Amino acid sequence: MAKIVVISPAPIKGSGGVRTILNYAHALMRNGHEVTVSFLADGKPIGTNVSQLVEAYFGISGLHCGQFPFGLHNADLAVATRWDTPPMIRRHFGGKMVHLIQDIEGWFNPVGDAFLYAENNFLFNSSFITLGHWLAKRQQKQYGVNSYTMDFCYDDEVYSLSQPYAERPKRVCFIYQPEKPRRCAQLGLEALGIFKSFHPDYEIVLYGSDAPAYLWYPTVNLGIVSPKELNDLYNASRAGLCISASNPSRIPFEMMGCGLPVVDIYRANNLHDYKSNQLLLAHQTPESIAHALSSLVVDEQLGARLSRLGHESVSGLSLQHEMQQFAAFVEKVANGEQPQPRTDMAPRYRSAPVIAPAYEVDRVRAFCEDQTREFQSEKATISQASTSVEPSAALFATAKLTSTKPAGFIWDMVTLEVDGSLQLNSHQATATTAVLPHALPAGTLSAIAVVRLAHPKASPTEFAMAAVPAIDDEDIIRRPDEQIWSSPMGSGWTEVTPGADVLLQLQLPEPSAVPLDLHIAVRLPEGSPQDFGWCRWVNIIHLQAHQ
């Protein structure tokens, strides 16, 4: 086991950032490593009883703690956790270093010395671990360095769905933190003012800061509240607003864990960690944000659908999953392994931005389109691509039914059409699913499918796919776990309407070590008629890491 030193900002009571770092350190300790946390004084003496302080403030025990550079002299590996820590570490330590990146911290400063120093601190010899996929893609594009990537997760022991969406009061909540410019407090308040003028019966609740908000419309300002109180608030609201101008916040994932539909802004930083039909992303004007919120409360079916799909999309993304990812990546660095280059440079969020009618002009559409092209110069290796009817037909011909109506298997629910596409017939009872055995070879990073509804009168239908380790006996039919579609191995559910082809993307956490079966599924939203439910899978390709 390795001797690992984690460099952390000073232990401030209630600090969420420090708590996350300490949770990461504790995950490494649970894996059997000798872990030391070396705290930066940040202008104040820390004292000698730091371990007791950590236990009192954060309830985490067993960590060896001291003031920087405590523990570095005999370490095997050091973890930098803030933009200014890599050069500090290199003054005392020449071994392996992991740089944990949770945001583009240079953006927290005006463009000047601090901004440039923050960028320069990515130049030190280190291995990157990023919170989220957008950051990993930026590091690869800007510095030519690959990163290990953690999924955004949330504490599912605190945040959970307890109040049915249809029974919730007319309330919208907003994370109001004027001391954090990236949370765009003014933009959010203006959007809520517009929303309130159209929906005066809705209560507006602010939280997240003790700073007062002097407004022209009534609000309830809860200030800083506990996680339990936030869970209660999310379960008693119809819509949640969280604006992220840099790396996404963890807050929307906590909201979705409570079945709360979320609105954020449509910018490049938000297109790679959110998925389509998981939430609404609006153009960055107050009017467009207000329009998105209004659409959730006016269209009750939309609100209910995003409540359900958002909640399903974060299933399995517990904090324990994130901690395990971090510990596993640090262990890979300690063992001399390197992350694979990203080839999934296209956005995960493929839904159109919400744009207020007043801003439906060419320059706004051009701006939004530009947000999708941040990494367009990055090239992917595409292999075994079914770019014509023949490969698609060959792949689809192996399909085996895995789930139909509860009464039993009905094989004509899955058919190979004359045009080479695979058709799954949707119905109201449960999802129709099929498996494509060994469709994804070892080394696969992602899969992309083109799907459509074949009949113009079909009801809107949800499509999903998931990767599952292949089984040796191809004659075995198994039904996948219901949670797989929204897990890290699934694409999440995407609603498709008649009239247009839709791209469905499945992004794996890392290249697969073994061949995978590809499970595909369709389902009808509750209450939708099943007539003409001809759901076509037209084409599937997979992307692999460079050999």
C-alpha positions, 0 to 999 in steps of 0.5 A, spaced: 500 500 500 502 507 498 503 512 502 499 518 500 499 525 502 493 530 500 494 537 500 488 541 503 485 548 504 485 549 512 479 546 515 474 551 516 467 548 519 462 547 514 466 547 508 463 543 503 469 543 499 474 541 504 469 535 506 469 533 499 477 532 500 477 529 506 472 524 504 476 522 498 482 521 503 478 517 507 476 513 501 483 512 500 484 510 507 479 505 507 482 501 501 488 500 506 493 506 504 497 510 509 494 517 508 496 523 511 492 530 510 497 536 510 493 542 511 495 549 508 495 554 514 491 560 509 494 565 513 492 562 520 496 557 525 492 551 525 495 548 531 497 541 533 490 537 534 488 537 527 486 530 527 481 532 533 479 538 529 477 534 523 473 529 527 469 535 530 468 539 524 467 533 519 465 527 523 471 523 519 476 520 524 482 516 523 486 520 518 493 523 520 493 530 519 498 536 520 500 543 517 503 543 510 508 540 508 507 535 514 508 528 511 511 530 504 518 527 506 516 520 506 510 520 501 509 515 495 504 520 492 501 527 493 494 530 491 494 537 489 487 539 491 487 547 489 490 551 483 496 554 487 498 547 491 502 544 485 508 549 486 508 548 493 508 541 493 514 541 488 518 545 492 518 539 497 516 533 493 519 530 487 515 524 486 508 522 483 503 527 483 495 527 482 492 534 481 484 534 483 481 539 478 474 541 480 473 547 476 477 552 472 479 556 478 483 561 474 476 563 472 474 565 479 479 571 478 479 577 473 484 576 467 490 578 470 496 575 474 492 570 478 488 568 472 495 566 468 498 563 474 492 559 475 493 556 468 500 555 469 499 551 475 497 545 470 504 545 467 507 541 473 508 534 471 502 531 474 496 526 473 489 530 472 483 527 476 477 531 474 470 532 477 466 531 471 467 530 463 467 537 461 474 539 465 477 532 462 476 534 455 478 541 456 485 539 459 486 534 453 484 540 448 488 545 452 494 541 455 494 535 451 494 531 457 489 525 458 485 525 465 481 520 469 474 523 470 469 522 476 462 522 475 458 528 478 454 524 484 450 526 490 449 524 497 443 519 496 442 518 504 440 525 504 437 527 498 431 522 496 424 522 492 419 523 498 413 527 495 410 525 489 411 531 484 403 532 482 402 533 490 407 539 490 406 546 492 407 552 487 414 553 489 420 555 485 427 555 489 434 558 487 441 557 489 442 564 491 450 565 492 452 573 491 459 571 494 460 566 488 460 570 481 459 563 477 452 562 480 450 568 477 445 571 482 443 577 479 441 573 472 437 568 476 434 574 480 432 578 474 429 571 471 425 570 477 422 577 477 420 575 470 417 569 472 413 571 478 410 577 474 407 571 469 406 566 475 404 571 481 401 565 485 408 561 485 412 562 491 420 564 490 424 561 495 432 563 495 437 559 499 445 558 500 447 565 503 445 570 509 446 576 504 440 579 503 436 580 497 433 587 496 427 586 490 421 588 487 417 582 488 416 578 494 421 572 496 422 567 502 430 567 503 432 561 507 439 563 508 444 557 509 440 551 511 442 544 512 442 538 507 436 535 511 432 542 510 434 542 503 431 535 501 425 537 504 425 544 500 426 540 493 421 535 495 416 541 496 418 545 490 415 544 482 422 547 479 429 548 481 434 554 478 441 553 479 446 557 474 453 554 473 457 559 469 463 554 470 464 547 471 457 544 473 455 544 481 453 538 484 446 542 486 442 540 480 444 532 481 441 533 488 435 536 486 434 531 481 435 526 486 429 529 489 425 528 483 425 536 482 426 539 475 432 543 474 433 549 469 441 551 468 444 555 462 445 553 455 453 554 455 459 549 453 461 548 460 454 545 461 453 540 455 458 535 457 456 532 464 448 533 463 444 529 458 438 530 454 431 530 457 435 530 464 433 538 465 432 544 461 438 548 459 436 555 457 439 561 453 443 565 458 438 571 458 433 572 464 427 572 459 429 565 456 431 562 463 424 565 466 421 562 459 424 555 461 421 555 468 414 557 466 414 551 461 415 547 467 409 549 471 405 551 465 406 544 461 404 539 467 406 533 463 413 536 461 414 537 469 412 531 471 416 527 465 423 531 467 421 529 475 421 522 473 427 522 468 431 526 472 430 522 478 432 516 474 438 519 471 442 520 477 440 513 480 446 509 482 450 516 482 451 515 490 457 519 493 460 512 495 461 511 487 464 518 486 469 516 492 470 509 489 472 512 483 477 517 486 481 512 490 481 507 484 484 513 479 489 515 484 491 507 485 492 507 477 497 513 478 501 510 484 501 503 479 504 507 473 498 507 469 495 512 464 488 515 462 486 514 455 485 519 451 477 522 450 474 521 443 467 522 446 468 530 444 461 531 442 456 534 447 452 529 451 446 534 452 443 534 445 436 537 446 435 544 443 436 550 448 430 554 451 430 561 448 425 566 449 420 568 443 423 575 444 430 572 443 429 567 437 434 571 432 439 568 428 445 571 433 442 567 439 441 561 435 449 562 432 451 563 439 448 557 442 450 553 436 457 555 437 457 552 444 456 545 442 463 546 438 468 547 443 471 540 442 470 539 435 477 539 432 478 533 437 478 527 432 475 520 434 477 513 432 471 510 429 471 502 428 466 497 426 462 503 424 455 500 421 455 506 416 451 502 411 445 498 411 449 491 411 453 492 417 447 494 421 443 488 418 448 484 420 449 486 427 441 487 428 440 480 426 443 477 432 438 481 436 435 477 442 429 479 446 430 480 453 423 483 456 416 484 453 409 483 457 409 480 463 405 475 461 411 472 457 415 472 451 412 475 444 418 474 439 414 479 434 415 485 439 422 485 436 423 485 428 428 486 423 425 490 418 427 490 410 431 497 410 436 493 415 433 497 421 431 493 428 424 495 430 422 494 437 414 495 438 412 499 444 407 498 449 404 500 456 405 494 460 413 495 461 419 496 457 420 492 450 428 491 450 433 487 446 440 485 447 445 485 441 450 480 443 458 482 443 456 488 440 461 492 443 468 490 443 473 491 448 476 498 448 469 501 447 469 508 449 462 510 447 456 508 442 451 512 438 445 510 435 440 513 430 433 512 432 426 514 430 419 513 430 416 510 424 409 512 424 407 520 424 401 518 429 406 514 434 406 517 441 412 520 444 416 514 446 423 514 450 429 510 448 435 508 452 441 503 451 446 500 456 452 496 456 452 490 460 458 485 460 457 479 455 456 472 457 459 466 454 452 463 452 449 467 446 443 463 447 441 465 454 436 471 455 437 475 461 433 481 463 437 487 465 436 491 471 431 496 471 436 501 473 441 500 468 438 505 463 440 511 467 446 508 470 454 510 468 453 504 463 447 507 460 445 512 456 439 515 460 432 515 457 431 520 451 424 522 448 423 521 441 417 524 437 415 523 430 418 526 424 426 526 425 431 522 427 435 522 434 442 521 436 442 517 442 449 517 446 452 512 451 458 514 454 462 509 458 466 511 464 472 508 461 474 504 455 471 497 456 476 491 458 472 486 455 466 485 450 460 488 452 453 486 450 448 492 448 441 492 451 436 497 447 430 499 450 423 503 448 418 505 453 411 509 453 410 514 458 404 513 462 398 514 459 400 514 452 396 510 447 401 504 444 398 505 437 403 505 431 409 504 436 414 502 431 420 504 434 426 503 429 434 503 431 436 505 424 444 505 425 449 504 431 456 505 431 461 505 437 468 509 438 474 506 441 480 508 444 486 509 440 490 503 439 
